[in-house]
Amino acid sequence: MQINKLFSLIAGCSATLVCHASDMFINEIPDYTQSNIIGKGTGDGQQYCGPVAISNTIIWLNKNRGNQEQLILKLASKPFMNTSLKNGTGVTGITRGIAKISNELFGGYKVLEYEGWRKHPKQYSTDVKLPSENRLTSAINQNSAAWLNIGWYRYNEANNEFIRIGGHWVTLVGSKYGQFIIHDPAPRAGKHFSNEFVDYSILRDGTLVGKKWGMPFPAKGLISLESGMHKKKGADFAIVDGVVYLEI
């Protein structure tokens, strides 16, 4: 695979990025494993990465009040995210669920926005289709959160295409020089608390292809998660399809 022609590695960070980078809260924000959700109606958590990832920061923003498993079940429910036991949770379900739980727990929110190319409700749109590297590095503080929607891709070198084979949600908890720090709800990332320090790069060319709304989409400028990311079996790339931001 001619990976070098696809992206340029981030060898350094801008002054702004370094200034904003923070790992202050990484040991405070929970790291719940989705397979800990057991029960017939939940599919044993196999498609619960969305509500689990969101619950990590929501319960932290709520000063760790309440039971996280109960919060996850509420978020996954039909009135909130309506998580599918077959297809998981899309951006529409995620944003609507965050809005509803924020109104319930915090009396509302200041900002709820989406950056990315996937289908999402207009009221949360920023009209930004390439998630901002700089915004991600300053996204986490006492009153704000961010969640990455990762696409799993196989690479077809002959056509310079990234073929989408699935997706995943993770919790952004901080950043360091040239790295994002995440809490990954997938059991392949481990079943105990762990801060995942993930290197990243910026794709230089290629095309995202698949059956999702918005495809095909140019890959140039998208963030590819590299070393430190626990990729789904069969995936060559973990690409940030979008980001949801919350400020309360």
C-alpha positions as CSV (number, residue, x, y, z in Angstrom):
1,M,0.0,0.0,0.0
2,Q,1.5,3.4,-1.1
3,I,0.4,5.2,2.1
4,N,3.0,7.9,1.7
5,K,1.3,9.3,-1.4
6,L,-2.0,9.6,0.5
7,F,-1.2,11.9,3.4
8,S,1.4,14.0,5.0
9,L,2.2,13.1,8.6
10,I,1.9,15.8,11.2
11,A,5.5,16.2,12.2
12,G,4.8,19.3,14.3
13,C,1.9,21.4,15.5
14,S,1.2,25.1,15.0
15,A,1.7,27.5,17.9
16,T,-2.1,27.8,18.2
17,L,-2.5,24.0,18.4
18,V,0.2,23.6,21.0
19,C,-1.2,26.4,23.1
20,H,-4.6,24.8,23.1
21,A,-3.6,21.2,23.6
22,S,-4.7,19.9,27.0
23,D,-4.7,16.6,28.8
24,M,-6.0,18.1,32.0
25,F,-9.2,16.0,32.3
26,I,-8.2,12.7,30.8
27,N,-8.2,10.8,34.1
28,E,-11.5,12.4,35.2
29,I,-13.7,11.5,32.2
30,P,-15.1,7.9,32.4
31,D,-14.1,5.1,29.9
32,Y,-17.1,2.8,29.8
33,T,-16.9,-0.4,27.7
34,Q,-20.0,-0.9,25.5
35,S,-19.9,-4.7,26.0
36,N,-20.7,-4.2,29.7
37,I,-24.3,-3.4,28.6
38,I,-26.0,-6.8,28.9
39,G,-29.5,-7.7,27.9
40,K,-31.7,-8.9,25.1
41,G,-33.2,-5.5,24.4
42,T,-29.7,-4.0,24.1
43,G,-28.0,-6.6,21.9
44,D,-25.4,-6.9,24.6
45,G,-24.1,-3.4,23.7
46,Q,-22.7,-4.5,20.4
47,Q,-24.1,-1.3,18.6
48,Y,-24.0,1.0,21.7
49,C,-20.7,2.8,21.0
50,G,-22.7,6.0,20.3
51,P,-24.7,6.3,23.6
52,V,-21.7,4.9,25.6
53,A,-19.2,7.5,24.1
54,I,-21.6,10.3,24.7
55,S,-22.4,9.1,28.3
56,N,-18.7,9.3,29.2
57,T,-18.5,13.1,29.0
58,I,-22.2,13.8,29.8
59,I,-21.9,12.1,33.2
60,W,-18.6,14.0,33.9
61,L,-20.2,17.3,32.9
62,N,-22.9,16.4,35.4
63,K,-20.4,16.1,38.2
64,N,-20.6,12.3,38.1
65,R,-24.2,12.4,39.4
66,G,-26.3,9.4,38.6
67,N,-25.6,5.9,37.3
68,Q,-23.8,5.7,34.0
69,E,-25.4,2.5,32.8
70,Q,-28.8,4.0,33.4
71,L,-27.7,7.1,31.4
72,I,-26.5,4.9,28.5
73,L,-29.8,3.0,28.4
74,K,-31.7,6.3,28.4
75,L,-29.6,7.8,25.6
76,A,-30.0,4.6,23.5
77,S,-33.8,4.6,23.9
78,K,-36.2,5.6,21.2
79,P,-37.1,9.0,22.7
80,F,-33.4,10.0,22.7
81,M,-31.0,8.5,20.2
82,N,-33.1,5.5,19.0
83,T,-30.0,3.3,18.7
84,S,-30.5,0.5,16.2
85,L,-29.3,-3.0,17.2
86,K,-28.3,-3.5,13.6
87,N,-26.9,-0.2,12.5
88,G,-26.0,1.6,15.7
89,T,-26.5,5.4,16.0
90,G,-26.2,8.0,13.2
91,V,-25.4,11.6,13.6
92,T,-29.1,12.6,13.6
93,G,-29.7,10.3,16.6
94,I,-26.6,11.4,18.4
95,T,-27.3,15.2,18.1
96,R,-31.0,14.9,19.0
97,G,-30.1,12.7,22.0
98,I,-27.5,15.1,23.2
99,A,-29.9,18.0,22.9
100,K,-32.6,16.2,24.8
101,I,-30.3,15.0,27.7
102,S,-28.7,18.5,27.9
103,N,-32.0,20.1,28.3
104,E,-32.9,17.6,31.0
105,L,-29.7,17.7,33.0
106,F,-28.3,21.2,32.3
107,G,-31.3,23.2,31.4
108,G,-30.1,23.5,27.8
109,Y,-26.8,24.2,26.0
110,K,-24.8,27.1,24.5
111,V,-23.4,25.2,21.6
112,L,-24.4,21.9,19.9
113,E,-22.7,21.6,16.5
114,Y,-21.6,19.1,13.9
115,E,-18.6,19.3,11.6
116,G,-18.4,16.6,8.9
117,W,-19.8,15.3,5.7
118,R,-22.5,12.9,7.0
119,K,-26.2,13.6,7.1
120,H,-27.3,15.5,10.1
121,P,-30.1,17.9,11.3
122,K,-29.8,21.4,9.8
123,Q,-30.1,23.1,13.2
124,Y,-26.8,21.6,14.3
125,S,-25.0,22.3,11.1
126,T,-21.8,24.4,10.8
127,D,-21.6,23.8,7.0
128,V,-18.1,22.6,7.7
129,K,-17.5,19.3,6.0
130,L,-13.8,18.8,7.0
131,P,-13.5,18.5,10.8
132,S,-11.1,21.1,12.1
133,E,-7.8,19.9,13.6
134,N,-7.4,23.1,15.6
135,R,-10.9,23.1,17.0
136,L,-10.4,19.5,18.2
137,T,-7.3,20.4,20.2
138,S,-9.2,23.0,22.3
139,A,-12.5,21.2,22.5
140,I,-12.4,19.8,26.1
141,N,-12.9,21.9,29.2
142,Q,-15.1,22.0,32.3
143,N,-18.1,23.0,30.2
144,S,-17.5,21.4,26.8
145,A,-17.2,18.0,25.1
146,A,-16.5,16.5,21.7
147,W,-17.1,13.1,20.1
148,L,-15.5,11.7,17.0
149,N,-17.5,9.7,14.5
150,I,-14.9,7.4,12.9
151,G,-15.4,5.6,9.6
152,W,-13.7,2.3,9.0
153,Y,-12.2,2.0,5.5
154,R,-10.5,-0.5,3.3
155,Y,-8.1,1.0,0.8
156,N,-8.3,0.2,-2.9
157,E,-4.9,1.4,-4.2
158,A,-5.8,0.8,-7.9
159,N,-8.6,3.4,-7.7
160,N,-7.2,5.5,-4.8
161,E,-10.5,4.8,-3.0
162,F,-11.3,4.4,0.7
163,I,-14.2,1.9,0.9
164,R,-16.4,2.4,4.0
165,I,-17.1,-0.8,5.9
166,G,-18.5,0.5,9.1
167,G,-18.4,3.3,11.7
168,H,-17.7,4.0,15.4
169,W,-18.1,6.7,18.0
170,V,-15.4,7.5,20.6
171,T,-15.0,10.1,23.3
172,L,-12.5,12.9,22.8
173,V,-10.9,13.6,26.2
174,G,-7.9,15.8,25.4
175,S,-4.9,16.3,23.1
176,K,-1.2,16.5,23.2
177,Y,1.5,17.5,20.8
178,G,0.5,15.8,17.5
179,Q,-2.0,13.4,19.3
180,F,-5.7,13.2,20.2
181,I,-6.5,11.4,23.4
182,I,-9.6,9.3,23.3
183,H,-11.7,6.9,25.4
184,D,-12.8,4.1,23.1
185,P,-15.9,2.2,24.1
186,A,-15.0,-0.9,22.0
187,P,-13.9,-4.0,23.9
188,R,-11.0,-4.3,21.4
189,A,-9.5,-1.2,23.1
190,G,-9.5,-3.1,26.5
191,K,-12.2,-3.5,29.2
192,H,-10.5,-1.4,31.8
193,F,-9.9,2.4,32.0
194,S,-7.3,3.5,29.4
195,N,-6.3,6.7,27.9
196,E,-5.6,6.1,24.2
197,F,-3.0,8.5,22.8
198,V,-3.6,8.5,19.0
199,D,-1.3,9.9,16.4
200,Y,-3.0,11.4,13.4
201,S,-2.3,12.5,9.8
202,I,-4.1,14.6,7.2
203,L,-5.2,12.8,4.0
204,R,-3.8,14.4,0.9
205,D,-6.0,12.8,-1.8
206,G,-8.3,9.9,-2.6
207,T,-12.1,9.4,-2.4
208,L,-14.4,8.0,0.2
209,V,-16.9,5.6,-1.3
210,G,-19.7,3.5,0.0
211,K,-23.5,3.4,0.5
212,K,-23.8,6.3,3.0
213,W,-25.5,9.5,2.1
214,G,-23.0,12.1,0.9
215,M,-20.7,9.6,-0.8
216,P,-18.6,9.7,-2.8
217,F,-16.7,12.4,-0.9
218,P,-13.2,13.7,-1.5
219,A,-10.8,12.5,1.2
220,K,-8.4,15.4,0.9
221,G,-8.1,17.2,4.2
222,L,-9.8,14.6,6.4
223,I,-8.1,13.4,9.6
224,S,-6.8,9.8,9.6
225,L,-6.2,8.2,13.0
226,E,-3.0,6.2,13.1
227,S,-0.8,4.6,15.8
228,G,-2.7,4.1,19.1
229,M,-6.1,3.7,17.4
230,H,-7.6,0.2,17.8
231,K,-8.9,-0.4,14.3
232,K,-11.8,-2.7,13.5
233,K,-10.6,-6.0,12.0
234,G,-10.4,-5.7,8.2
235,A,-10.0,-1.9,8.2
236,D,-6.9,-0.2,6.8
237,F,-7.9,3.3,7.9
238,A,-9.8,5.0,10.7
239,I,-10.9,8.3,9.2
240,V,-12.7,11.0,11.2
241,D,-16.0,11.4,9.2
242,G,-17.3,14.0,11.6
243,V,-17.3,15.6,15.1
244,V,-20.1,16.6,17.4
245,Y,-19.3,19.5,19.8
246,L,-21.2,20.5,22.9
247,E,-20.9,23.4,25.3
248,I,-23.2,23.8,28.2
